[in-house]
Amino acid sequence: MTNTIHYPQLDTILMVEKAIQQMNYPKKTELWKSLPKKVMYQTFCIIIDYLEQSGKIIIDKDRRIVWTWNPEMIKKIISSGVK
């Protein structure tokens, strides 16, 4: 069991989400190094794990991060009567 030193704040999570959307399938370390503000790597990994578990990203076989969340598609599916 690992001890988490610092949990991410919402603005940090949003910053990482925006960076993923703007980059072209970055690897984890490429993304971390490109962030506009410094983030502890452990905190960054917590964010990546959260985004992956929530279905907003997937990490492909080449270890590239792919943004998958599409709220417009979700609205369309819900409006068509799918529960």
C-alpha positions as CSV (number, residue, x, y, z in Angstrom):
1,M,0.0,0.0,0.0
2,T,1.4,3.4,-1.0
3,N,0.9,6.6,0.9
4,T,-0.4,9.4,-1.2
5,I,1.4,12.6,-0.2
6,H,-0.8,15.1,-2.1
7,Y,-4.2,14.8,-3.8
8,P,-4.7,17.0,-6.9
9,Q,-6.9,20.1,-6.9
10,L,-9.6,20.6,-9.4
11,D,-7.7,23.2,-11.3
12,T,-4.7,20.8,-11.7
13,I,-7.0,18.1,-13.0
14,L,-8.5,20.5,-15.5
15,M,-5.1,21.7,-16.6
16,V,-4.0,18.1,-17.4
17,E,-7.3,17.4,-19.2
18,K,-6.8,20.5,-21.4
19,A,-3.1,19.6,-22.1
20,I,-4.2,16.1,-23.2
21,Q,-6.8,17.5,-25.5
22,Q,-4.4,19.9,-27.1
23,M,-1.5,17.4,-27.6
24,N,-1.3,14.8,-30.3
25,Y,-1.4,11.4,-28.3
26,P,1.4,12.2,-25.8
27,K,3.2,9.6,-23.7
28,K,2.9,10.1,-20.0
29,T,6.3,11.7,-19.4
30,E,5.9,14.0,-22.4
31,L,2.6,15.2,-21.1
32,W,4.0,15.7,-17.6
33,K,6.9,17.7,-18.8
34,S,4.8,19.9,-21.1
35,L,2.4,21.1,-18.4
36,P,2.3,24.9,-17.9
37,K,2.6,24.5,-14.1
38,K,4.8,22.1,-12.2
39,V,3.0,19.1,-10.7
40,M,4.5,16.4,-8.5
41,Y,4.8,13.2,-10.5
42,Q,2.9,11.2,-7.9
43,T,0.0,13.7,-8.1
44,F,0.2,13.6,-11.9
45,C,-0.1,9.8,-11.8
46,I,-3.2,10.0,-9.6
47,I,-4.8,12.3,-12.1
48,I,-4.0,10.0,-15.0
49,D,-5.4,7.0,-13.1
50,Y,-8.5,9.0,-12.3
51,L,-9.0,10.0,-15.9
52,E,-8.5,6.5,-17.1
53,Q,-10.9,5.0,-14.5
54,S,-13.6,7.6,-15.4
55,G,-13.4,6.8,-19.1
56,K,-12.0,10.1,-20.2
57,I,-8.8,8.7,-21.5
58,I,-7.3,5.4,-22.6
59,I,-3.6,4.4,-22.8
60,D,-2.9,2.4,-25.9
61,K,-0.4,-0.4,-26.5
62,D,2.3,2.2,-27.4
63,R,1.7,3.9,-24.0
64,R,0.2,6.9,-25.7
65,I,-2.7,8.8,-24.0
66,V,-5.8,9.1,-26.1
67,W,-8.7,11.5,-25.1
68,T,-11.9,9.6,-25.4
69,W,-14.5,11.6,-23.6
70,N,-17.2,13.1,-25.9
71,P,-20.0,14.8,-24.0
72,E,-21.8,15.8,-27.2
73,M,-22.1,12.1,-28.2
74,I,-23.3,11.2,-24.7
75,K,-26.0,13.9,-25.0
76,K,-27.1,12.5,-28.3
77,I,-27.2,8.9,-27.0
78,I,-29.2,9.9,-23.9
79,S,-31.7,12.0,-26.0
80,S,-32.3,9.0,-28.2
81,G,-33.8,7.2,-25.2
82,V,-31.0,4.9,-24.2
83,K,-30.7,4.5,-20.5
